[in-house]
Structure formats: structure tokens, C-alpha cells
Amino acid sequence: MNVRASIGLLLALGTIACRPGDTPAPQEPAMALLAQPAHFPAQPAVPYNPTTLAGVVLGRMLFYDASLSGNNRVSCATCHHPDKAFADGVALGSGGVSGRALHRNSPALINLAWDTGGFFWDGGATNLESQIIGPLSHPDEMSRNVATLAGELSTKDAYVRHFRAAFPDDRESPVSTQNVLKALAQYMRTLASAGAPYDQVVLGRATQSALEQQGMAVFDAKCASCHTRQTHLFTDSGFHNNGLDDTYPADDERIAMGRFRITEKPDDLGKFKTPTLRNLAYTAPYMHDGRFQTLEQVLDHYANGIRPSATLDPALRTLRLTGDERTALLVFLNSLNDQAFTQNPLFKP
């Protein structure tokens, strides 16, 4: 992220904020959105869409703007609520333009800037920019004719000014569908969750309880092969078959086939994206289809409900959890809940 350039844009935007009727320019506190957690890995570079303060502020405006949808009633935030760690709290959402239930659970939006493995539950999008076009245009989600989007936004003076500030190199046509996707992606890459009790321990500002330590040991031994703790992201950004099913029907656009739906490789049958385990208190229900309402049900599955199949992850073939291990593990998982993330005022317009 080019912070020096962002500061320059901030000063430039400050000069337009004084005109009556203008949308307020981004203020100094918004600079905090560009900060990176000290204990996280370096963010992967995005040379085709470097993050700037002006781009993030524009993306934030767009994220909450229902006029991006076909009926002017559905925004990105309709299915991605900040207070739910940008999930929606239901198994299969029906808040889109059509009112029909979706076939997959709306994933939380957490630490996406570090995700290099692909997006959607099946990895059908290789980057955030291409991922956004899916819900934006899907008839059961925002149902937007993207061919008319830039023209509509170009009629709004506030948006024109923000697009010019965010994409100064596009002098002739800064308001474009491509730049809508870029701005939204820039904003979504700032949704960093790194303020949980666990993080305070990592940073040396707190100590774990004995039960949290025990739970972390269980986690490292039995969960971390997919939900990587060394990076503090609690996901390997990969795809795994975690034994939810042993048959994979081809109906509903082959949703149940998981990663196979994209790659058509037999080894990918029934594999789904590994979600982060951060903020689980806010992101229920769980799994790609929202079948589990509670963490206790999730652990019941791993303890007793795994269904063997040819592509089942090897780490799960012999997994066992005792009652004491489950108790400790739940305590540790609760230490990954970041209340400040769900209440961060800078994430909202």
C-alpha cells in the first residue's frame, strides 16, 4: 500500500471538501484502514490495483450503496453485515433482488488481503476484483446489468469526484465498471481482523489462561493442518473435503461437488474453501451450506460425523476428540473473536 501517495490524495481531497453539496472527503482517521497488523505476514502485492486511501473510501461508499443493484434495494452490505464480521447470520440468504434462497452460505469477509488461494467456496474467482462481478450480476443477488452501471454512476457528481481522486490516471473515463470492481476490492482488502484476545497474547500484551493454552495445544495437533496458526490467519487458503458428505449430486449447478466444479479434477470432488476460524462467535451458521448452527454441532461432526470418501482429507481419517479436548478447544476458539472488528466505525460510511 502506498501510504505516501495516499496522504497526498487526502490533502488533495481536502480542498474539494469545502464546496457546498460535496460528499465529505476522507478524513485523517480513515488512514488507519491502511495499517497492517504487525504480527501478520506481509500483504501480497496487487500491482494491478494498489490500495490508496481514496480508493478505499470510494469502495466503502460503493459497498453500502443499494443503487448498485438492479432494484436499488440491495447493497453488498445486505449479505455482509459488519456486526456479523461481514457474514449475514443465516444458512442460505434470500435477501437478494429475486428473494430466492441462495445455494451457498454467505462467507464472512475477514483478512481477504492475505488470501491468495481463490474466492467463493469453490475458488471460482482468482482475485477479489473478479469475485465481485459474481454477486453484482447474479439474478438472485444484486442482479445488476453491469453494462449500465458506469453510466448511472457518472450522473452523480459526488461519485465522479471520488472516482477521479481514486483513479487519477484514468483522466478521460475514471468512472468505469473496472474501477468499481477495483475500488470495492481495495476496501475489502482493508477488512483486517487482528485485535482478538489471541492477538494480544501474540503481541505480548496479555497471557493465556491455562484452558486457552490447553485448547491451543489441541488446535495445533488436530486443526492447524488446514487452519494454519503460524500466520495467525487460521486458514491455509486451500480446499479440503472435511467429510460433510459422501455423495456429490450434480444438481443446482453442481454446487455439492465443490472445487471439482471449477477444476473437474477427480481429486477435488467435495472439497471446499477453508474458512478462517476468526470471529466464529459472529459468523454462524457454519460450513458452505450453513448446515451447523453452533460450534458444538461443528465439533460433533468432527468427533462423530465424518463421512469417509475417496477425497476425504487425510488428517480427518483418524481424528478423535475427547470431551476435555472439546471443552478446551472451544475456549481457545473463543479467544479468536475480535469485537473491535465488528464495531469498527471506519468500516462504515
C-alpha positions as CSV (number, residue, x, y, z in Angstrom):
1,M,0.0,0.0,0.0
2,N,1.4,3.4,-1.0
3,V,0.8,5.4,2.2
4,R,2.8,8.5,1.0
5,A,0.6,8.7,-2.2
6,S,-2.5,8.2,-0.1
7,I,-1.6,11.2,2.1
8,G,-1.2,13.3,-1.0
9,L,-4.6,12.2,-2.2
10,L,-6.0,13.0,1.3
11,L,-4.7,16.6,1.1
12,A,-6.0,17.0,-2.4
13,L,-9.4,15.7,-1.4
14,G,-9.4,18.2,1.5
15,T,-9.5,21.1,-1.0
16,I,-12.7,19.9,-2.6
17,A,-14.5,19.1,0.7
18,C,-15.2,22.8,1.3
19,R,-17.6,23.2,-1.7
20,P,-21.3,23.2,-0.7
21,G,-23.1,20.0,-1.6
22,D,-19.9,17.9,-2.0
23,T,-19.6,14.5,-0.4
24,P,-17.2,14.9,2.6
25,A,-13.7,14.0,1.7
26,P,-11.9,11.2,3.6
27,Q,-10.6,12.4,7.0
28,E,-7.4,11.6,8.8
29,P,-8.9,8.7,10.9
30,A,-9.5,6.7,7.7
31,M,-5.8,6.4,7.3
32,A,-6.0,3.7,10.0
33,L,-7.6,1.4,7.4
34,L,-4.3,1.2,5.6
35,A,-2.4,-0.1,8.6
36,Q,-1.2,-3.7,8.5
37,P,-1.1,-5.9,11.7
38,A,2.5,-6.1,12.9
39,H,2.3,-9.9,13.6
40,F,0.7,-10.8,10.3
41,P,2.7,-11.8,7.1
42,A,3.3,-9.0,4.6
43,Q,0.3,-8.5,2.4
44,P,0.8,-9.9,-1.1
45,A,1.3,-7.2,-3.6
46,V,-1.5,-6.3,-6.0
47,P,0.3,-4.4,-8.8
48,Y,-2.7,-4.1,-11.0
49,N,-4.8,-2.5,-8.2
50,P,-2.6,-0.9,-5.5
51,T,-4.6,0.3,-2.5
52,T,-4.9,4.0,-1.8
53,L,-6.9,5.9,0.7
54,A,-9.1,7.5,-2.0
55,G,-9.7,4.1,-3.5
56,V,-10.7,2.6,-0.1
57,V,-13.1,5.5,0.7
58,L,-14.7,5.1,-2.7
59,G,-15.0,1.4,-2.3
60,R,-16.6,1.9,1.1
61,M,-19.2,4.2,-0.5
62,L,-20.0,1.6,-3.1
63,F,-20.2,-1.3,-0.7
64,Y,-23.1,0.3,1.2
65,D,-24.9,1.8,-1.9
66,A,-28.1,-0.1,-2.8
67,S,-28.2,1.7,-6.2
68,L,-25.6,-0.8,-7.4
69,S,-28.3,-3.4,-7.5
70,G,-30.9,-3.9,-10.2
71,N,-33.8,-2.8,-8.0
72,N,-31.9,-0.1,-6.0
73,R,-32.6,-2.0,-2.7
74,V,-29.7,-4.4,-2.3
75,S,-26.1,-3.5,-1.4
76,C,-23.1,-5.6,-0.7
77,A,-23.8,-5.0,3.0
78,T,-27.2,-6.6,2.6
79,C,-25.5,-10.0,2.8
80,H,-22.3,-8.9,4.5
81,H,-23.1,-7.2,7.8
82,P,-20.2,-5.5,9.7
83,D,-21.6,-6.6,13.1
84,K,-21.5,-10.2,11.9
85,A,-17.9,-10.0,10.7
86,F,-19.4,-9.3,7.3
87,A,-21.4,-12.5,7.2
88,D,-25.3,-12.5,7.3
89,G,-26.3,-14.8,10.1
90,V,-28.4,-17.2,8.0
91,A,-27.7,-20.5,6.4
92,L,-28.8,-19.6,2.9
93,G,-29.6,-15.9,2.4
94,S,-32.6,-14.7,0.5
95,G,-32.1,-11.0,0.7
96,G,-31.2,-10.6,-2.9
97,V,-33.2,-9.0,-5.7
98,S,-35.2,-12.1,-6.6
99,G,-35.9,-13.1,-3.0
100,R,-34.9,-16.7,-3.7
101,A,-32.6,-18.5,-1.3
102,L,-29.0,-18.9,-2.4
103,H,-27.4,-22.3,-2.6
104,R,-24.4,-21.4,-0.5
105,N,-23.7,-19.7,2.7
106,S,-22.6,-16.0,2.5
107,P,-18.9,-16.1,3.7
108,A,-17.5,-13.7,6.2
109,L,-15.1,-11.1,4.8
110,I,-12.1,-11.3,7.0
111,N,-8.4,-10.7,6.2
112,L,-9.0,-11.1,2.4
113,A,-5.9,-9.2,1.5
114,W,-3.8,-12.2,2.6
115,D,-5.9,-14.8,0.6
116,T,-4.2,-16.0,-2.5
117,G,-6.0,-19.3,-3.0
118,G,-9.1,-18.1,-4.8
119,F,-12.5,-16.9,-3.7
120,F,-16.0,-18.4,-3.4
121,W,-16.5,-21.7,-1.6
122,D,-15.2,-23.5,-4.8
123,G,-12.4,-21.0,-5.6
124,G,-14.2,-20.0,-8.8
125,A,-12.7,-16.5,-8.7
126,T,-8.9,-16.0,-8.7
127,N,-8.9,-12.5,-7.2
128,L,-11.3,-10.1,-5.4
129,E,-11.9,-8.0,-8.5
130,S,-13.3,-10.9,-10.5
131,Q,-15.1,-12.3,-7.4
132,I,-17.2,-9.1,-7.1
133,I,-18.7,-9.4,-10.5
134,G,-20.4,-12.6,-9.5
135,P,-22.8,-11.3,-6.8
136,L,-23.1,-8.0,-8.5
137,S,-24.6,-9.5,-11.7
138,H,-26.2,-12.7,-10.3
139,P,-30.1,-12.6,-10.7
140,D,-30.6,-13.9,-7.1
141,E,-28.2,-11.4,-5.6
142,M,-27.7,-7.8,-6.8
143,S,-29.0,-8.6,-10.4
144,R,-27.1,-5.6,-11.9
145,N,-26.7,-5.1,-15.6
146,V,-23.0,-4.1,-15.3
147,A,-23.1,-2.6,-18.8
148,T,-25.2,0.3,-17.5
149,L,-23.5,0.7,-14.1
150,A,-20.8,3.2,-15.0
151,G,-23.2,5.4,-16.9
152,E,-25.5,5.6,-13.9
153,L,-22.8,6.5,-11.5
154,S,-21.4,9.1,-13.9
155,T,-24.6,11.1,-13.4
156,K,-23.8,11.6,-9.7
157,D,-21.3,14.4,-9.1
158,A,-20.1,13.0,-5.7
159,Y,-19.1,9.7,-7.3
160,V,-17.4,11.4,-10.3
161,R,-15.2,13.4,-7.8
162,H,-14.4,10.3,-5.8
163,F,-13.5,8.2,-8.9
164,R,-11.3,11.0,-10.2
165,A,-9.4,11.1,-6.9
166,A,-9.1,7.3,-6.7
167,F,-8.0,6.7,-10.3
168,P,-6.3,9.9,-11.4
169,D,-4.5,8.2,-14.2
170,D,-7.9,7.5,-15.9
171,R,-8.4,11.1,-16.9
172,E,-10.9,10.5,-19.6
173,S,-13.2,7.9,-18.0
174,P,-12.4,7.4,-14.3
175,V,-16.0,6.1,-13.7
176,S,-15.9,2.6,-15.2
177,T,-17.1,-0.9,-14.3
178,Q,-13.5,-1.9,-13.9
179,N,-12.8,0.9,-11.4
180,V,-16.0,0.0,-9.5
181,L,-14.5,-3.5,-9.0
182,K,-11.1,-2.1,-8.1
183,A,-12.5,0.3,-5.5
184,L,-14.6,-2.4,-3.9
185,A,-11.7,-4.8,-3.8
186,Q,-9.5,-2.1,-2.2
187,Y,-12.0,-1.5,0.5
188,M,-12.5,-5.3,1.1
189,R,-8.7,-5.7,1.5
190,T,-8.7,-3.3,4.5
191,L,-11.1,-5.6,6.5
192,A,-8.3,-6.8,8.7
193,S,-9.2,-8.6,12.0
194,A,-6.2,-8.7,14.3
195,G,-7.5,-7.5,17.7
196,A,-8.8,-10.6,19.4
197,P,-7.6,-11.7,22.8
198,Y,-5.4,-14.2,21.0
199,D,-3.6,-11.4,19.2
200,Q,-3.0,-9.6,22.4
201,V,-1.2,-12.7,23.6
202,V,0.9,-12.9,20.4
203,L,1.9,-9.3,20.8
204,G,2.9,-9.8,24.4
205,R,0.1,-7.6,25.9
206,A,-1.8,-10.4,27.7
207,T,-1.4,-14.0,28.8
208,Q,-3.5,-17.1,28.1
209,S,-5.4,-18.9,30.7
210,A,-4.5,-22.5,31.4
211,L,-7.5,-23.7,29.5
212,E,-6.7,-21.5,26.5
213,Q,-3.2,-22.9,26.4
214,Q,-4.6,-26.4,26.5
215,G,-7.1,-25.6,23.8
216,M,-4.3,-24.1,21.6
217,A,-2.3,-27.3,22.0
218,V,-5.3,-29.4,20.9
219,F,-5.8,-27.0,18.0
220,D,-2.2,-27.3,16.9
221,A,-2.3,-31.0,17.0
222,K,-5.7,-31.6,15.4
223,C,-6.9,-28.5,13.4
224,A,-3.9,-26.5,12.2
225,S,-3.1,-28.6,9.2
226,C,-5.9,-26.7,7.4
227,H,-6.5,-23.7,9.7
228,T,-2.9,-22.5,9.8
229,R,-2.0,-20.8,13.1
230,Q,1.6,-19.9,12.3
231,T,0.5,-17.0,10.1
232,H,-2.3,-16.0,12.6
233,L,-4.8,-16.2,9.7
234,F,-6.3,-19.5,10.7
235,T,-6.7,-20.7,7.2
236,D,-4.4,-22.2,4.6
237,S,-6.4,-20.6,1.8
238,G,-6.8,-24.1,0.3
239,F,-9.6,-26.5,-0.4
240,H,-10.4,-29.7,1.6
241,N,-13.0,-32.4,1.9
242,N,-13.9,-32.3,5.6
243,G,-16.3,-35.3,5.5
244,L,-19.6,-33.5,5.3
245,D,-21.0,-35.8,2.6
246,D,-20.0,-38.9,0.7
247,T,-22.1,-38.3,-2.4
248,Y,-22.0,-35.2,-4.6
249,P,-25.0,-34.8,-6.8
250,A,-24.8,-32.7,-10.0
251,D,-28.0,-30.7,-9.4
252,D,-28.1,-26.9,-8.5
253,E,-25.2,-26.1,-10.8
254,R,-23.1,-28.9,-9.2
255,I,-22.7,-26.9,-6.0
256,A,-22.2,-30.0,-3.9
257,M,-19.1,-31.0,-6.0
258,G,-17.1,-28.2,-4.5
259,R,-13.7,-27.4,-6.1
260,F,-14.3,-30.1,-8.7
261,R,-17.0,-27.8,-10.2
262,I,-14.1,-25.5,-11.3
263,T,-11.2,-27.8,-11.9
264,E,-13.0,-31.0,-13.0
265,K,-10.2,-32.9,-11.3
266,P,-11.5,-36.1,-9.5
267,D,-9.2,-35.3,-6.6
268,D,-11.1,-32.1,-5.9
269,L,-14.6,-33.7,-5.5
270,G,-16.3,-32.5,-2.4
271,K,-13.5,-30.0,-1.4
272,F,-14.4,-26.5,-0.3
273,K,-12.6,-23.4,0.7
274,T,-11.0,-23.4,4.2
275,P,-12.6,-20.5,6.1
276,T,-10.8,-18.6,8.7
277,L,-11.7,-19.5,12.3
278,R,-11.5,-15.9,13.4
279,N,-14.7,-14.4,14.7
280,L,-16.7,-17.6,14.9
281,A,-19.0,-16.0,17.6
282,Y,-20.3,-13.7,14.9
283,T,-20.4,-15.8,11.7
284,A,-22.8,-18.7,12.4
285,P,-24.2,-20.8,10.9
286,Y,-21.2,-22.7,9.6
287,M,-20.0,-24.7,6.5
288,H,-20.6,-23.9,2.9
289,D,-24.3,-24.6,3.2
290,G,-24.8,-23.3,6.7
291,R,-25.8,-26.7,8.0
292,F,-24.4,-26.3,11.5
293,Q,-26.0,-23.6,13.8
294,T,-23.5,-23.9,16.6
295,L,-19.8,-24.6,17.2
296,E,-20.9,-27.6,19.3
297,Q,-22.5,-29.1,16.3
298,V,-19.4,-28.5,14.3
299,L,-17.3,-30.4,16.9
300,D,-19.9,-33.2,16.9
301,H,-19.3,-33.6,13.2
302,Y,-15.6,-33.8,13.6
303,A,-15.9,-36.1,16.6
304,N,-18.6,-38.5,15.3
305,G,-20.0,-37.4,11.9
306,I,-17.2,-37.5,9.4
307,R,-18.3,-39.4,6.2
308,P,-15.4,-41.2,4.5
309,S,-14.9,-40.8,0.8
310,A,-12.0,-41.0,-1.7
311,T,-11.2,-37.3,-1.3
312,L,-11.6,-37.0,2.5
313,D,-8.7,-35.0,3.9
314,P,-6.1,-37.5,5.3
315,A,-5.9,-35.5,8.6
316,L,-9.5,-36.4,9.3
317,R,-9.4,-40.1,8.7
318,T,-8.2,-40.8,12.3
319,L,-9.3,-37.6,14.1
320,R,-10.6,-38.1,17.6
321,L,-11.7,-35.5,20.2
322,T,-12.2,-36.3,23.9
323,G,-14.7,-34.3,26.0
324,D,-11.9,-32.4,27.7
325,E,-10.3,-31.6,24.4
326,R,-13.5,-30.2,23.0
327,T,-14.0,-28.0,26.1
328,A,-10.5,-26.6,25.8
329,L,-10.8,-26.2,22.1
330,L,-14.0,-24.1,22.4
331,V,-12.3,-21.8,24.9
332,F,-9.4,-21.3,22.6
333,L,-11.6,-20.6,19.5
334,N,-13.5,-18.0,21.5
335,S,-10.2,-16.2,22.1
336,L,-10.2,-15.6,18.3
337,N,-13.3,-13.3,18.5
338,D,-12.4,-9.7,17.7
339,Q,-15.2,-7.5,18.9
340,A,-13.4,-4.4,17.7
341,F,-13.5,-5.7,14.2
342,T,-17.3,-6.0,14.3
343,Q,-17.7,-2.5,15.7
344,N,-15.0,-0.6,13.8
345,P,-16.7,2.7,12.7
346,L,-14.1,3.1,9.9
347,F,-15.6,0.1,8.1
348,K,-18.9,2.1,7.7
349,P,-19.6,5.2,5.6
